[in-house]
Amino acid sequence: MNRKEMKARIGVVGASKPDRTSARNAYAVGKLIARRGGILICGGLSGVMEEAARGAQEEGGITVGVLPGDQPACANPYIDIPIVTGMGYARNIVIVRSAQALIAIGGSYGTLSEIAYALNLGVPIVGLGTWDVARIDARETKMIFAKTPEEAVEKAFSEIPNPKSQIPTSKGKK
């Protein structure tokens, strides 16, 4: 498979202890990413990460969990490919660097760090009920905001130049 044929890699980040709305949104985002043939990349643990991975798996998608510790067994049960790092929160940069676009759902300070990495590195970041971050010397943020899971996934995929994973045909094949 050459670079032009790679599947889209969408990162999903958010709180390990989300509110109900964020958990529902994460689950829906995961399902939608998988329906479009994308690979879901997350932190591999609980909360938003687990709900997004659960949604993706239920749709037959591929999930990658970039874990903070060194035990693959610590991944949530919906992770297909656990990546152990032993890096703690420093693993957030690996998630951002591995994704072609990022969707932030709710979240706390770990999510804020992932948003900051994405903005600094130029990785497209779509916010769904999350932080609104702008540089102090900028008039507006480079973040993209969405009001629904459908809008968030659509915007994330639209930010990736020529992604292979897009809307499946009526037979479910690309």
C-alpha positions as a LaTeX table, in Angstrom:
\begin{tabular}{lrrr}
\hline
Residue & $x$ (\AA) & $y$ (\AA) & $z$ (\AA) \\
\hline
Met1 & 0.00 & 0.00 & 0.00 \\
Asn2 & 1.56 & 3.31 & $-1.00$ \\
Arg3 & 1.08 & 6.58 & 0.86 \\
Lys4 & $-1.82$ & 7.65 & $-1.34$ \\
Glu5 & $-3.71$ & 4.47 & $-0.43$ \\
Met6 & $-3.39$ & 4.76 & 3.36 \\
Lys7 & $-6.57$ & 4.94 & 5.38 \\
Ala8 & $-7.38$ & 8.18 & 7.16 \\
Arg9 & $-6.16$ & 8.28 & 10.77 \\
Ile10 & $-8.44$ & 10.26 & 13.07 \\
Gly11 & $-7.44$ & 10.92 & 16.66 \\
Val12 & $-10.12$ & 11.21 & 19.33 \\
Val13 & $-9.15$ & 12.80 & 22.64 \\
Gly14 & $-11.08$ & 13.69 & 25.76 \\
Ala15 & $-11.61$ & 13.08 & 29.44 \\
Ser16 & $-11.11$ & 9.75 & 31.14 \\
Lys17 & $-14.17$ & 10.61 & 33.29 \\
Pro18 & $-16.52$ & 12.37 & 30.86 \\
Asp19 & $-20.03$ & 13.65 & 31.44 \\
Arg20 & $-22.87$ & 11.77 & 29.74 \\
Thr21 & $-23.02$ & 14.09 & 26.75 \\
Ser22 & $-19.31$ & 13.74 & 26.03 \\
Ala23 & $-19.52$ & 9.95 & 26.41 \\
Arg24 & $-22.46$ & 9.75 & 23.97 \\
Asn25 & $-20.70$ & 12.07 & 21.53 \\
Ala26 & $-17.51$ & 9.98 & 21.69 \\
Tyr27 & $-19.42$ & 6.77 & 20.99 \\
Ala28 & $-21.15$ & 8.36 & 17.98 \\
Val29 & $-17.87$ & 9.83 & 16.68 \\
Gly30 & $-16.22$ & 6.41 & 16.87 \\
Lys31 & $-19.07$ & 4.80 & 14.91 \\
Leu32 & $-18.94$ & 7.51 & 12.25 \\
Ile33 & $-15.16$ & 7.30 & 11.82 \\
Ala34 & $-15.42$ & 3.54 & 11.30 \\
Arg35 & $-18.31$ & 3.89 & 8.83 \\
Arg36 & $-16.09$ & 6.12 & 6.73 \\
Gly37 & $-13.27$ & 3.60 & 6.82 \\
Gly38 & $-11.00$ & 5.63 & 9.07 \\
Ile39 & $-8.67$ & 4.31 & 11.74 \\
Leu40 & $-9.40$ & 5.63 & 15.22 \\
Ile41 & $-6.40$ & 6.60 & 17.34 \\
Cys42 & $-6.86$ & 7.44 & 21.02 \\
Gly43 & $-5.18$ & 7.17 & 24.41 \\
Gly44 & $-6.52$ & 3.65 & 24.84 \\
Leu45 & $-7.90$ & 4.00 & 28.35 \\
Ser46 & $-11.37$ & 4.82 & 29.77 \\
Gly47 & $-13.96$ & 7.54 & 29.23 \\
Val48 & $-14.03$ & 9.32 & 25.88 \\
Met49 & $-11.27$ & 7.02 & 24.61 \\
Glu50 & $-13.20$ & 3.87 & 25.49 \\
Glu51 & $-16.54$ & 5.11 & 24.18 \\
Ala52 & $-15.03$ & 6.20 & 20.86 \\
Ala53 & $-13.24$ & 2.85 & 20.49 \\
Arg54 & $-16.42$ & 0.97 & 21.39 \\
Gly55 & $-18.38$ & 2.82 & 18.73 \\
Ala56 & $-15.68$ & 2.19 & 16.12 \\
Gln57 & $-15.42$ & $-1.51$ & 16.95 \\
Glu58 & $-19.18$ & $-1.99$ & 16.76 \\
Glu59 & $-18.98$ & $-0.71$ & 13.19 \\
Gly60 & $-16.06$ & $-2.98$ & 12.32 \\
Gly61 & $-13.45$ & $-0.22$ & 12.50 \\
Ile62 & $-9.81$ & $-0.43$ & 13.54 \\
Thr63 & $-8.79$ & 1.12 & 16.86 \\
Val64 & $-5.32$ & 2.06 & 18.07 \\
Gly65 & $-4.65$ & 2.94 & 21.70 \\
Val66 & $-1.47$ & 4.84 & 22.57 \\
Leu67 & $-1.08$ & 3.87 & 26.21 \\
Pro68 & 0.71 & 5.89 & 28.89 \\
Gly69 & 2.14 & 2.81 & 30.60 \\
Asp70 & 4.01 & $-0.29$ & 29.56 \\
Gln71 & 1.27 & $-2.92$ & 29.87 \\
Pro72 & $-0.87$ & $-3.71$ & 26.80 \\
Ala73 & $-3.43$ & $-5.33$ & 29.13 \\
Cys74 & $-4.27$ & $-1.84$ & 30.49 \\
Ala75 & $-5.95$ & $-0.92$ & 27.21 \\
Asn76 & $-9.72$ & $-0.76$ & 27.21 \\
Pro77 & $-11.41$ & $-3.85$ & 25.70 \\
Tyr78 & $-12.18$ & $-2.06$ & 22.41 \\
Ile79 & $-8.57$ & $-1.42$ & 21.41 \\
Asp80 & $-7.32$ & $-3.57$ & 18.53 \\
Ile81 & $-3.74$ & $-2.34$ & 18.55 \\
Pro82 & $-2.31$ & $-1.24$ & 21.90 \\
Ile83 & 0.86 & 0.84 & 21.64 \\
Val84 & 2.70 & 0.84 & 24.96 \\
Thr85 & 4.91 & 3.85 & 25.59 \\
Gly86 & 5.83 & 4.08 & 29.28 \\
Met87 & 5.64 & 7.84 & 28.68 \\
Gly88 & 2.72 & 8.93 & 30.88 \\
Tyr89 & 1.11 & 12.11 & 29.59 \\
Ala90 & 4.02 & 12.60 & 27.20 \\
Arg91 & 2.29 & 10.00 & 25.04 \\
Asn92 & $-0.14$ & 12.77 & 24.03 \\
Ile93 & 2.35 & 13.99 & 21.44 \\
Val94 & 2.40 & 10.50 & 19.89 \\
Ile95 & $-1.38$ & 10.56 & 19.51 \\
Val96 & $-1.31$ & 13.99 & 17.86 \\
Arg97 & 1.63 & 13.14 & 15.56 \\
Ser98 & 0.00 & 9.87 & 14.49 \\
Ala99 & $-3.35$ & 11.43 & 13.56 \\
Gln100 & $-4.09$ & 13.33 & 10.35 \\
Ala101 & $-6.87$ & 15.18 & 12.15 \\
Leu102 & $-7.97$ & 15.29 & 15.77 \\
Ile103 & $-11.41$ & 15.49 & 17.38 \\
Ala104 & $-11.44$ & 16.77 & 20.97 \\
Ile105 & $-14.55$ & 15.91 & 22.99 \\
Gly106 & $-14.97$ & 17.53 & 26.39 \\
Gly107 & $-11.83$ & 16.95 & 28.37 \\
Ser108 & $-9.55$ & 18.25 & 31.05 \\
Tyr109 & $-5.90$ & 19.29 & 31.12 \\
Gly110 & $-4.61$ & 16.23 & 29.25 \\
Thr111 & $-7.02$ & 17.08 & 26.44 \\
Leu112 & $-5.87$ & 20.68 & 26.59 \\
Ser113 & $-2.27$ & 19.54 & 26.05 \\
Glu114 & $-3.33$ & 17.52 & 23.00 \\
Ile115 & $-5.18$ & 20.52 & 21.60 \\
Ala116 & $-2.08$ & 22.68 & 22.15 \\
Tyr117 & 0.17 & 20.14 & 20.41 \\
Ala118 & $-2.23$ & 19.96 & 17.46 \\
Leu119 & $-2.41$ & 23.74 & 17.12 \\
Asn120 & 1.37 & 24.09 & 17.42 \\
Leu121 & 2.06 & 21.33 & 14.89 \\
Gly122 & $-0.63$ & 22.30 & 12.41 \\
Val123 & $-2.69$ & 19.13 & 12.86 \\
Pro124 & $-6.34$ & 19.99 & 12.14 \\
Ile125 & $-8.32$ & 19.99 & 15.39 \\
Val126 & $-12.10$ & 19.83 & 15.63 \\
Gly127 & $-13.66$ & 20.66 & 18.98 \\
Leu128 & $-16.94$ & 19.15 & 20.13 \\
Gly129 & $-17.91$ & 20.62 & 23.49 \\
Thr130 & $-14.29$ & 21.23 & 24.47 \\
Trp131 & $-11.78$ & 23.99 & 25.17 \\
Asp132 & $-11.75$ & 27.10 & 22.97 \\
Val133 & $-8.08$ & 27.92 & 22.63 \\
Ala134 & $-6.42$ & 30.82 & 20.84 \\
Arg135 & $-2.95$ & 32.33 & 21.08 \\
Ile136 & $-2.88$ & 35.41 & 23.25 \\
Asp137 & $-1.63$ & 37.46 & 20.27 \\
Ala138 & $-4.17$ & 36.03 & 17.83 \\
Arg139 & $-7.63$ & 37.38 & 17.18 \\
Glu140 & $-9.16$ & 34.00 & 16.52 \\
Thr141 & $-8.40$ & 30.37 & 17.06 \\
Lys142 & $-7.26$ & 27.91 & 14.43 \\
Met143 & $-9.57$ & 25.35 & 16.00 \\
Ile144 & $-12.61$ & 24.18 & 14.09 \\
Phe145 & $-15.78$ & 23.73 & 16.11 \\
Ala146 & $-18.68$ & 21.35 & 15.61 \\
Lys147 & $-22.04$ & 21.04 & 17.34 \\
Thr148 & $-22.74$ & 17.38 & 16.57 \\
Pro149 & $-20.73$ & 14.17 & 16.18 \\
Glu150 & $-21.70$ & 14.06 & 12.49 \\
Glu151 & $-20.41$ & 17.57 & 11.91 \\
Ala152 & $-17.20$ & 16.85 & 13.84 \\
Val153 & $-16.37$ & 13.76 & 11.78 \\
Glu154 & $-17.28$ & 15.47 & 8.51 \\
Lys155 & $-15.01$ & 18.41 & 9.34 \\
Ala156 & $-12.14$ & 16.16 & 10.46 \\
Phe157 & $-12.23$ & 14.13 & 7.23 \\
Ser158 & $-12.56$ & 17.29 & 5.12 \\
Glu159 & $-9.32$ & 18.62 & 6.60 \\
Ile160 & $-7.31$ & 15.62 & 5.38 \\
Pro161 & $-5.98$ & 16.07 & 1.85 \\
Asn162 & $-7.23$ & 13.20 & $-0.34$ \\
Pro163 & $-8.04$ & 10.65 & 2.37 \\
Lys164 & $-8.64$ & 7.13 & 1.06 \\
Ser165 & $-11.28$ & 6.56 & 3.71 \\
Gln166 & $-14.36$ & 8.50 & 2.76 \\
Ile167 & $-18.03$ & 7.75 & 2.35 \\
Pro168 & $-18.47$ & 4.04 & 1.53 \\
Thr169 & $-20.38$ & 2.92 & $-1.51$ \\
Ser170 & $-23.87$ & 1.48 & $-1.16$ \\
Lys171 & $-22.31$ & $-2.00$ & $-0.77$ \\
Gly172 & $-20.14$ & $-0.78$ & 2.12 \\
Lys173 & $-16.90$ & $-1.07$ & 0.14 \\
Lys174 & $-14.46$ & 1.63 & $-0.81$ \\
\hline
\end{tabular}
